[in-house]
Amino acid sequence: MLSKENRLRNKKDFDRIFKKGKGFKQDFLFLKLIKNNLETNRFGFIVSQKISKKAVIRNKIKRRLRESIKAKSGEMRVGYDVVLLPDTDIKEKSFEEINENVNRVLIKAKILTK
């Protein structure tokens, strides 16, 4: 679980990211980000009902994405708001594939310092 200061919760923050943020796509994952002028990164995860009608599956995908982000949080540049949006293909992917894809999209967005 990400700590409270590392989570996006307000609708206005999500709206700001979608209006003014930059987007990056990697296979089945789409990332939007914008600078937040804070000392921490904040993350939001949106898994729509198009991926699955079952909340159990959507929550499982969010847990996997959160865990992948949490593992890389020490290697990231600070000061960004990030939203991750998966495609429907993510249902069939293993945690290792998701983790690798998150790594690639963070490198593409130049957030990951590695």
SVG drawing of the C-alpha trace seen along z (x, -y; Angstrom):
<svg xmlns="http://www.w3.org/2000/svg" viewBox="-19 -24 40 38">
<polyline fill="none" stroke="black" stroke-width="0.4" points="0.0,0.0 1.3,-3.4 1.4,-6.0 -1.2,-8.7 1.1,-11.5 2.0,-9.4 -1.6,-8.9 -3.7,-11.1 -7.2,-11.5 -8.8,-14.7 -10.8,-14.9 -9.2,-18.3 -5.7,-16.7 -6.8,-14.0 -8.4,-16.6 -5.3,-18.8 -3.1,-15.8 -5.5,-14.9 -5.7,-18.5 -2.1,-19.6 0.0,-16.4 2.2,-14.5 1.4,-11.0 3.6,-8.0 2.5,-4.6 4.2,-1.2 2.5,2.0 -0.6,2.3 0.1,-0.6 -0.5,-4.4 1.0,-6.9 0.1,-10.6 2.3,-12.9 2.8,-16.5 5.1,-18.3 3.5,-18.9 6.1,-21.2 6.1,-18.9 8.8,-16.9 7.1,-13.6 5.6,-11.8 1.8,-11.1 0.2,-8.3 -3.3,-7.4 -4.5,-4.3 -7.6,-4.1 -8.8,-0.7 -12.1,-1.0 -15.0,1.4 -14.0,1.9 -11.1,4.1 -13.4,6.2 -16.9,5.9 -15.7,7.7 -14.3,5.4 -12.2,8.3 -10.2,8.3 -9.9,4.5 -8.7,4.3 -6.1,7.1 -4.7,5.1 -4.5,1.9 -2.7,3.9 -0.2,5.2 0.4,1.7 0.8,0.2 3.2,2.8 5.3,2.3 5.4,-1.5 6.2,-1.0 9.2,1.2 10.7,-1.5 9.9,-4.5 13.4,-4.9 14.9,-5.2 12.5,-7.9 12.9,-11.6 10.6,-13.5 8.0,-16.2 5.5,-14.5 1.9,-13.5 1.4,-10.3 -1.7,-8.4 -1.4,-4.9 -4.1,-3.6 -3.9,0.0 -5.4,1.5 -7.7,4.5 -4.7,6.7 -3.4,6.4 -5.8,9.1 -3.8,11.9 -0.4,10.6 1.6,11.9 3.0,9.7 6.5,9.9 5.3,8.7 3.4,5.8 6.4,4.9 8.7,4.9 6.2,2.7 5.9,0.2 9.7,0.0 9.8,-0.7 7.1,-3.3 8.8,-5.1 12.1,-5.1 10.4,-6.4 8.8,-9.2 12.3,-10.0 11.0,-9.6 13.1,-6.6 16.8,-7.5 18.1,-4.1"/>
</svg>
